[in-house]
Amino acid sequence: MPWLQPVPATMGMAGLQVAARGPSMHSAPRPLARPRQFHIHGVTQSGKVFRPSDWAERLAGAMSSFRPGGAGAGGIGAFIGYSPYCVPQVIDEVRCVLVNEALRDIEPMAWDFVMSFARDNELRVTEVCAVAEPVAPGRS
């Protein structure tokens, strides 16, 4: 995809980073495969820690209403928490947000907002590598 580029080996991360400019994040067709996941790292392209320190929680909080089941998933019985499509995390002492590409299918503008936030703030974005599920002994 033109809006993603390989991360240079000097950064020490395998994966992808958001390009400085590119087309709309939801304009490219996505194959009918398992949705990919991306980490938005709280480190800029120049290596500076992104501020404010609670940026990941703020971003994930803004996306908290986007859940499986859509608008009907909320209501009086709904719990307060983050969307499973946009979750704050800490990896190697760096604040990150795990973003699931399924968010694009639920609300393309929300996906665009999150990915544009990363691009506009020059944050590193890496694709999470899928790990094959282990095969039970005796099965092939």
VMD Tcl script that draws the C-alpha trace (Angstrom):
set ca {
  {0.00 0.00 0.00}
  {1.42 3.40 -0.89}
  {0.70 4.96 2.53}
  {2.81 2.38 4.34}
  {6.55 1.97 4.02}
  {8.98 -0.61 5.43}
  {10.62 0.51 8.66}
  {14.35 1.05 8.13}
  {16.46 -1.58 9.88}
  {18.23 1.15 11.83}
  {15.03 1.70 13.84}
  {15.20 -1.86 15.14}
  {11.59 -2.70 14.29}
  {10.23 -4.95 11.60}
  {6.94 -3.84 10.15}
  {5.43 -0.71 8.74}
  {5.32 3.00 9.35}
  {2.91 5.60 8.12}
  {4.16 7.62 5.16}
  {4.18 11.39 5.47}
  {1.47 11.85 2.86}
  {-0.89 9.47 1.16}
  {-4.43 8.78 0.00}
  {-7.36 8.24 2.31}
  {-6.65 5.32 4.63}
  {-9.95 3.60 3.78}
  {-9.82 4.00 0.00}
  {-7.80 0.86 -0.73}
  {-9.84 -2.35 -1.03}
  {-9.04 -4.96 1.61}
  {-9.05 -8.68 0.85}
  {-11.48 -10.92 2.72}
  {-8.84 -12.11 5.15}
  {-8.44 -11.79 8.88}
  {-8.21 -8.07 9.74}
  {-4.68 -6.88 10.33}
  {-3.61 -5.14 13.51}
  {-1.26 -2.20 13.86}
  {0.63 -0.67 16.77}
  {0.83 3.11 16.83}
  {3.95 3.76 18.91}
  {4.33 6.82 21.13}
  {7.67 7.62 19.51}
  {7.99 10.04 16.60}
  {9.94 9.35 13.41}
  {12.75 11.48 14.88}
  {12.86 9.27 18.01}
  {11.21 11.67 20.49}
  {8.66 10.43 23.04}
  {5.21 11.69 22.07}
  {3.42 13.92 24.56}
  {1.10 14.21 26.44}
  {1.91 11.06 28.34}
  {-1.73 9.89 28.30}
  {-2.15 10.27 24.52}
  {-2.82 6.53 24.03}
  {-5.64 6.46 26.57}
  {-7.16 9.62 25.07}
  {-7.08 8.24 21.53}
  {-8.49 4.87 22.57}
  {-11.12 6.62 24.67}
  {-12.26 8.63 21.65}
  {-12.76 5.33 19.78}
  {-14.49 3.51 22.69}
  {-17.95 3.64 21.13}
  {-16.89 1.55 18.12}
  {-17.62 -2.00 19.23}
  {-18.77 -5.31 17.77}
  {-22.53 -5.15 17.30}
  {-22.56 -1.44 16.46}
  {-24.81 1.07 18.22}
  {-26.98 -1.69 19.72}
  {-24.02 -2.92 21.77}
  {-24.26 0.11 24.10}
  {-27.14 1.18 26.27}
  {-27.80 1.05 29.98}
  {-26.22 -2.39 30.41}
  {-23.03 -1.51 28.54}
  {-19.76 -1.54 30.42}
  {-17.33 1.35 30.39}
  {-14.12 0.49 28.63}
  {-12.09 0.64 25.45}
  {-13.22 -0.68 22.11}
  {-11.60 -4.01 21.21}
  {-10.60 -2.31 17.93}
  {-8.49 0.41 19.57}
  {-6.70 -0.53 22.80}
  {-3.94 1.35 24.64}
  {-0.90 -0.75 25.57}
  {2.64 -0.35 26.87}
  {5.33 -2.21 24.93}
  {8.96 -2.01 26.08}
  {8.05 1.01 28.24}
  {6.58 2.86 25.22}
  {2.92 3.83 25.15}
  {1.16 2.38 22.09}
  {-2.32 1.88 20.71}
  {-3.27 -1.43 19.12}
  {-5.64 -0.70 16.22}
  {-7.58 -3.48 14.50}
  {-8.27 -3.00 10.80}
  {-11.85 -4.21 11.44}
  {-12.48 -0.64 12.63}
  {-12.30 0.36 8.94}
  {-15.29 -1.88 8.16}
  {-17.34 -0.57 11.09}
  {-16.61 3.13 10.56}
  {-14.17 4.20 7.85}
  {-14.03 7.75 9.25}
  {-12.90 6.43 12.66}
  {-10.14 4.38 10.98}
  {-9.13 7.44 8.98}
  {-9.07 9.56 12.15}
  {-6.78 7.15 14.02}
  {-4.38 6.60 11.13}
  {-4.33 10.31 10.27}
  {-3.55 11.07 13.92}
  {-0.49 8.83 13.65}
  {0.58 10.34 10.32}
  {0.02 13.97 11.36}
  {2.01 13.47 14.57}
  {4.73 11.49 12.75}
  {4.25 8.46 15.00}
  {5.69 5.08 14.09}
  {3.12 2.51 12.99}
  {4.01 -1.18 12.74}
  {1.90 -4.08 11.60}
  {1.47 -6.75 14.25}
  {2.79 -10.05 12.94}
  {0.22 -12.84 13.07}
  {1.42 -15.92 14.89}
  {0.15 -19.26 13.64}
  {-1.99 -21.06 16.18}
  {-0.27 -24.18 17.54}
  {-1.51 -27.53 16.31}
  {-2.66 -29.91 19.02}
  {-0.44 -33.01 19.42}
  {-1.62 -35.86 17.24}
  {-3.28 -33.54 14.72}
  {-1.78 -32.36 11.47}
}
mol new
graphics top color blue
foreach p $ca { graphics top sphere $p radius 0.5 }
foreach p [lrange $ca 0 end-1] q [lrange $ca 1 end] { graphics top cylinder $p $q radius 0.2 }
display resetview
